[in-house]
C-alpha cells in the first residue's frame, strides 16, 4: 500500500459536461468528494476574450474534469456525485485513468531556448547557453505567473525591448507576470526596474526569477496601487481595456523622449489603444503576430 504522497499512487479523471449545472455547485461537490484539482475545458472552439473585471465567463459547451487519486473509489464517487447533483448530471460522465508522468520534466523537455530580436534569449534554467557569444540570456522556467516568451504578446514585447538601447536606462513593467520583461531589460544593461502587478503570485514569481538571474538588487516589486517613479521606458503587457484605463497613469510615468511599449491587445483593438495615448506620444511602430499586436510609441518632449 502506498503511503500518502507516494509518487507511485495512481490517479483518475472524472469528466462530465457542465450543461445547465451551476459551476460553483459542481466545484463544491467535487471538492467535498476529494478532487485534487478541477479544470473547466472548452469542448468546442469558442474564444472568451477580455472579460470585464470580476466577470467569469464560461463557454457554452463546457467540460468539467476532476482529478482523483486511488484512495477514492471511482464508482462510489459517481454515485455520490449523482446524489449531490442529480442522476442527469452524471449520465454522460466518464472515468479514465491518468498515466503517471513527471509533468515538470515533460513540460521542460518540450520547451527550448527562444531568441527574440538580435541577441536576447529566454532559456530554461537547465539548458545550455546559446552558441552566440553576444547572446543576452534570461533563465526562466514555467511557474506561477504568465510570461515565458511563448505567447505572442510577450514575444512582441521582448522583440521590441531587444531593439532599444538599455545601458543606464530605467523601466516600469506594469503587469509584470513572471518578471520576464524587466529582467530582460536589466540583463541588457538597464539601471533599474519597477515591476508592478495586482496578482500576489506574480510578485512572488518576479522576485524569484530576478534572484535566479542575478538582477534582484536592481528590481523593485510593487503591488497595485503602486507608487511609480518616472522611467525612460514603460511597458505594459495586459489587455486592451486596462491599457486604455491606465493611459493617464502610464503617460505620466514615462519621461519626455521615453519609450512606451503596449501589448496584450488584439489587432482590431489597436486603434482604440493608440487613440488613448495619442495626446502624449508619437507612434513609432505597430508590430503583430497571429491575431495580437504590440504598439511602440515615444513620449513627446
N, C-alpha and C positions, 0 to 999 in steps of 0.2 A: 504494500500500500504506500502510495506516495505521500510524503509529508507536505503540509501546506507550503505553497511557493515552490515546490519541486518543479524543475524545468521539464520533467517527464510527464507532468499532468496533461491530459488531453482536453480539448475544447470542442464545442459545437455551436453552430449558429441556429437561431430560430428566426425565420423570415416570414413576414406576413404583410399583406397590403394594408395601408392605413385606411383607405376608403373614406368613410364618413366618421371614423372614430376620432375622439378628442386626443390629439397627440400628447397632451400633458397627462391624461389619464392612462394612456398606453405606457408612457415612460415610467410613471409611478408604479404601475402594476409590474412591469418587467424588473425594475429595481428592487421592489419588495420580494420578488421571486428569486433574486440573487444574480441578476445580469451583471457581468463585469463591465460591459460597455454597450451603448445603444447608438446606432447610426441611422440617419434618415437618408435614403438614396432616391434619386430621380430615376424612375423606370422608363421615362421617355427621353426627350431631348429638349427640355424646356428651361431656358436660362432664367435665373432670378437675379437681376442686376440692380444694384444700388437701392436697397430697401431704405425707407425712412428711418431716422434714429429711433431705436427701441422697437422697430417693427420686425417681426419674424414671419416671413412669407414662405410657405411650402409649395411644392409642386402639386399639380392637380392629380398626378399619378405617382404616389409616394410609397416606397417600400421601407418597412421598418426591419432593421437587422439587429438582433441582440446576441451578444456573446455570453455563453455559459461554460463553466468548467465541469469536469466529470463528477463533481460532488453533487450535482443536481441532475436528477433523472429526467430525461427529455420528455417521456410520456406524461409524467406527473406534472412537469412544467406546463405542458399544453393544456392538461386538464384544469389546472389551477388558473391558467390564463383565461380559459373559456368561462370558468366560474366568475371571474372578475369582470370580464368584458362582454360576455355572451358567446354562445356557441358559434354564431356567424363570424365573429372576429377571427377565429382560428380555422374556419372552414377551408381556407386556401393556404394555410400555414405549411411550411416545410422545415424539416430539420436536416442539417448536413454537417458532417464532421469538418473540423478545421485542421488542416495539416500543420504540424509543428515545424516552425522555421525560426531562425534567428533573424527577426524582421529588421533590426537595425543594420545588420551586416548585409541583408538582401537589398535594403534601400541604398546603402552606400556603394554597393557593388555596381549599381546602375547609374550612379551619379559620378560623372567625370569632371576634370578641370574644364572651366569655361573661360574663354577670353572675351573681353569687351574693349572695343576700340583697338588702339595700337599696342598697349603694354599692360593693361590691367587684367589680372586673372583672379578668379574665385575658385579655390581648390578645396576638396575635402582635407581634413587635417592629416589623414594617413597617406595621402597621395604624394608622389614625387614632385619636386619642383619642376615647373616647365623648363624646357631647354633654352629658351630665350634668356640671355644674360641680363637684358634690360627689364625683364618681367617684374611687375609690382604684384605681389601675391597676397590676397586676403584668404585666410584659412577659416573655413566655415562649414559646419555640418548641419543637416536639418535638425530643427529643435523646436523650442516653444513658440517661436514667433515667425511671422511671414517675412520672407526675404532671403533667398539663396542665389538669386540671379536667374533662376529658371523661368520665372514668369515674365512675359513681355514688358510689363510696366517697370519692373526692377531692372531688366536688361537695358531698356532705353535710357534710364537714369544713369546707369553705370557707363554706358557708351558716351553720354554727354559729359559726365564727370571726367572721363579719361581725356577728353579734348581740351580741358581747361588747365591753365597754369595754377599750381597749388602752393608752392613754397611761400610760407608766411601768411597765407590767407586763412579766413575763418569760415565756418559753415554752420548753418542751422538745418537740421534734419527733422522736419515736422511730420510725425507719423513714422517713427524710426523702425518699428518692427524688430527685426533681428539686429539692427545697427549696421547693416552691411554698407550703406551709402556713406555714413560718417566715417566708418573705419577705413573704407577705400580712400576717402579724401585725405585722412591722416597718413595713410601709407604712401600716398603720392606727394606728401610734403606739407599739408595744411598744418597751421599752428594750433588751432583749437576747434572743437566741435561741440555744439549743444544739440543733444538728441532728445526729442520730445515725443511722448506717446501717452494715450489715455489708458492703454492696457498694461496693468502691472506685470504681466508675463513678458511683454515686450521690453520693459525696463530691465527686468532680470536678464533676459537673453542678451540685450545690448551690452550690459556691464560684463557679462561672462565672455562674450565674443571679443570685446575690446581688450580684456585682460589676456585672452588667448593669443591675440595678435600683437600684444606689446604696446598698445596705444592708450591704455586706460587713463594715464595721467593727463592726457590732453582732451579727454572726452567727459563732458558733464551731462548727466542724465536727469531729466525732469519729467514729472507727470503734468497733466493738464488740470487747471490752468498753469501756464509756465511764465516765468519772467525771462523775456528774451532780450539778450544784448543784440546790438546791430551787427550784422555779419556781411562779409563780402560775397557770400553765396547763400541762397536759401533754396532748399529742395523739399518738396512735399509730394510723396507718392501715396495718395489716398484715393478719394473718389471725387467726381465732378462736383456734386452738391457741396460737400465740405470745402473743397477748393474755392468755390465761389463765396461761401460764407466767411472764409478766412482771409479774403482778399485784403481788407484793411490791416489786419494784424501782420500778414506776411509782407505786405508792401512796406509798412513802417519798419520792419525788421531788416530790410535789405538796404545796404549802403548805396549812396549815389555811385553809379557806374558798376554796381554789383550785378551778379548773375542770379536769375530766377529759373529754376527747373521744376516744372509741374507735371506729374504723371498720375496714372490711375484712371484716366478718362477714356471713354470710347470715342472713336473718330467723329461721330455726329455731335458730340458734346464739346468739341474743341473750341468752337466759335463762342459759345456761352462763357467758357472759362477765360478765353482770351479777352473778351469784352470786359470781364470783371476786373482785369488788371491793366486795361488799355490806358488809363489816365496816368499811370505811374511808370509804365515800361514800354520800351520799343521791342517789338518782336524780332528775334534773331532767326529762329527756325522752328518748324514743327516736324518731328520725325515719327514714323509709325512702324508698327509690327503687328501683323494679324489685324484684329479689329481695334487695337489700342493705339494711342498716340501720346506723345510727350512734347511739351512746349518749353522752349528755351527763350528767355527774354532778358533784356538788360535794363537796369534801373536808370531812369532819366536823371541827369545831373541837376 
